Amino acid sequence: MSSEGENQNLIICPEEIVKDEWIDYNGHLNMAFYNVLFDKGVDFFYDRIGVGEEYTRIGMGSVFTLEVHLQYLQELNLHDRVRVHLQLLDFDEKRLHFFEHMYHAEKGYLAATSEQMAIHVDMKTRKSASFSTDALEKIGDLHENHRSVPLPEAAGSSVGLKKSLKS
């Protein structure tokens, strides 16, 4: 299991705090709110590459999520401070493939991971469209920087039961 210090050259998203209303009947962070925390990290990333909320508000386009694979690794509890690190794994003219690590900000342990695929959308047609030249340049620069970081071990994993070779 990795620790927060291993990913310092990735995008470090602003710290968040687990809220009262996010705690479930098991006494820990409800699974849905891991997605909320990861999504806040995605919004920070999109703002950084120029395709965030302001970009969408002025009618330039938006980025929609196509697929998410989340792994819950260790509990988070009420008022825990969390930090998300984001690594851009790959991209093309319309799509982004990225991986996020969620850490307990004080204790440094890895609490969850999220691997995502997203697509750029023209909001007038609601169909996929290429990123702007400016956005592609920023994405390309970021990807070049992140290429030096090893791929996360869990990247590309799938859900399934491991079957024993013995019947």
C-alpha positions as CSV (number, residue, x, y, z in Angstrom):
1,M,0.0,0.0,0.0
2,S,1.4,3.4,-0.9
3,S,1.8,6.4,1.2
4,E,1.0,10.0,0.4
5,G,4.7,11.1,0.1
6,E,5.3,8.8,-2.9
7,N,3.1,10.9,-5.2
8,Q,4.3,14.5,-4.6
9,N,4.9,15.3,-8.3
10,L,1.3,14.6,-9.2
11,I,-1.6,17.1,-9.0
12,I,-2.3,17.6,-5.3
13,C,-5.9,18.6,-4.8
14,P,-7.1,20.9,-2.0
15,E,-7.7,19.1,1.3
16,E,-11.3,18.2,2.2
17,I,-12.8,17.2,5.6
18,V,-15.3,14.3,6.0
19,K,-18.6,15.9,7.0
20,D,-21.3,14.6,9.5
21,E,-23.9,14.0,6.8
22,W,-21.4,11.7,4.9
23,I,-21.2,9.1,7.7
24,D,-23.3,6.0,7.3
25,Y,-24.8,3.5,9.8
26,N,-21.5,1.7,9.9
27,G,-19.9,4.8,11.5
28,H,-17.6,5.6,8.6
29,L,-17.6,7.5,5.3
30,N,-20.4,6.2,3.1
31,M,-19.2,4.8,-0.2
32,A,-21.1,7.4,-2.3
33,F,-19.1,10.3,-0.7
34,Y,-15.7,8.8,-1.7
35,N,-17.0,9.6,-5.2
36,V,-17.9,13.2,-4.1
37,L,-14.3,13.6,-2.8
38,F,-12.8,12.2,-5.9
39,D,-15.1,14.4,-8.0
40,K,-13.8,17.5,-6.2
41,G,-10.3,16.5,-7.2
42,V,-11.4,16.0,-10.8
43,D,-13.0,19.6,-10.8
44,F,-9.6,20.9,-9.5
45,F,-7.8,19.1,-12.3
46,Y,-10.3,20.4,-15.0
47,D,-9.8,23.9,-13.8
48,R,-6.1,23.5,-14.0
49,I,-6.2,22.4,-17.6
50,G,-8.8,25.1,-18.5
51,V,-11.9,22.9,-19.0
52,G,-13.6,23.4,-15.6
53,E,-16.7,25.2,-14.4
54,E,-15.9,28.6,-16.0
55,Y,-15.2,26.9,-19.3
56,T,-18.6,25.2,-19.2
57,R,-20.4,28.3,-18.0
58,I,-19.2,30.4,-21.0
59,G,-20.4,27.7,-23.4
60,M,-17.1,26.3,-24.6
61,G,-17.9,22.7,-23.7
62,S,-17.6,20.3,-20.8
63,V,-16.1,17.0,-19.8
64,F,-18.4,14.1,-18.9
65,T,-17.4,10.9,-17.0
66,L,-17.6,7.7,-19.1
67,E,-16.4,5.1,-16.6
68,V,-15.1,4.9,-13.0
69,H,-13.5,2.1,-11.1
70,L,-13.2,2.8,-7.4
71,Q,-11.4,0.7,-4.8
72,Y,-12.1,1.2,-1.1
73,L,-9.0,0.3,0.8
74,Q,-9.2,1.7,4.3
75,E,-11.9,3.5,6.3
76,L,-12.3,7.2,6.7
77,N,-14.2,8.6,9.6
78,L,-15.9,11.8,10.7
79,H,-13.8,14.9,10.5
80,D,-10.9,13.0,8.9
81,R,-8.9,15.3,6.5
82,V,-8.3,13.8,3.1
83,R,-6.2,14.7,0.2
84,V,-6.5,13.5,-3.4
85,H,-3.6,13.1,-5.8
86,L,-4.4,12.9,-9.5
87,Q,-2.2,11.3,-12.3
88,L,-3.0,11.7,-16.0
89,L,-2.3,8.3,-17.5
90,D,-3.3,9.0,-21.1
91,F,-5.3,11.2,-23.4
92,D,-6.3,11.7,-27.0
93,E,-8.1,14.6,-28.7
94,K,-11.4,13.9,-26.9
95,R,-10.7,11.7,-23.9
96,L,-8.8,11.7,-20.6
97,H,-7.7,8.6,-18.7
98,F,-6.6,9.4,-15.1
99,F,-6.1,7.8,-11.7
100,E,-6.6,9.3,-8.3
101,H,-5.2,8.3,-4.9
102,M,-7.1,9.4,-1.8
103,Y,-5.0,9.7,1.4
104,H,-5.8,10.4,5.0
105,A,-4.1,13.8,5.2
106,E,-2.8,13.4,8.8
107,K,-1.9,9.7,8.9
108,G,-0.8,9.4,5.3
109,Y,-2.4,6.1,4.5
110,L,-4.1,5.3,1.2
111,A,-7.8,5.1,1.8
112,A,-9.2,4.6,-1.8
113,T,-8.3,4.9,-5.5
114,S,-10.4,5.9,-8.5
115,E,-9.6,5.2,-12.1
116,Q,-11.6,7.2,-14.6
117,M,-12.2,7.8,-18.3
118,A,-13.8,11.1,-19.4
119,I,-14.8,12.7,-22.7
120,H,-15.0,16.2,-23.9
121,V,-18.5,17.3,-25.0
122,D,-19.7,20.2,-27.2
123,M,-22.6,21.5,-25.0
124,K,-24.5,22.9,-28.0
125,T,-24.7,19.5,-29.7
126,R,-24.3,17.3,-26.6
127,K,-21.9,15.2,-28.6
128,S,-18.2,14.4,-28.2
129,A,-15.8,16.9,-29.6
130,S,-12.1,17.6,-29.6
131,F,-10.5,19.7,-26.9
132,S,-9.4,23.1,-27.9
133,T,-5.8,23.6,-29.0
134,D,-5.0,25.4,-25.7
135,A,-6.5,22.6,-23.6
136,L,-4.6,20.0,-25.6
137,E,-1.4,21.8,-25.1
138,K,-1.9,21.9,-21.3
139,I,-3.0,18.3,-21.2
140,G,0.0,17.3,-23.3
141,D,2.4,19.2,-21.0
142,L,0.8,17.6,-17.9
143,H,0.9,14.1,-19.5
144,E,4.6,14.5,-20.3
145,N,5.3,15.4,-16.7
146,H,3.2,12.5,-15.4
147,R,4.9,9.9,-17.7
148,S,7.9,9.8,-15.4
149,V,5.6,8.5,-12.6
150,P,5.1,4.8,-12.5
151,L,1.7,3.6,-13.4
152,P,-0.4,2.8,-10.4
153,E,-0.5,-1.0,-9.6
154,A,-4.3,-1.0,-9.7
155,A,-4.6,0.8,-13.0
156,G,-6.6,-1.3,-15.5
157,S,-7.7,-3.8,-12.9
158,S,-11.2,-5.3,-13.2
159,V,-13.8,-6.6,-10.8
160,G,-14.1,-10.4,-10.4
161,L,-13.7,-13.3,-8.1
162,K,-10.3,-15.1,-8.4
163,K,-11.0,-18.8,-9.1
164,S,-8.8,-21.5,-7.6
165,L,-7.1,-23.7,-10.1
166,K,-8.3,-26.7,-8.1
167,S,-11.9,-27.7,-8.8
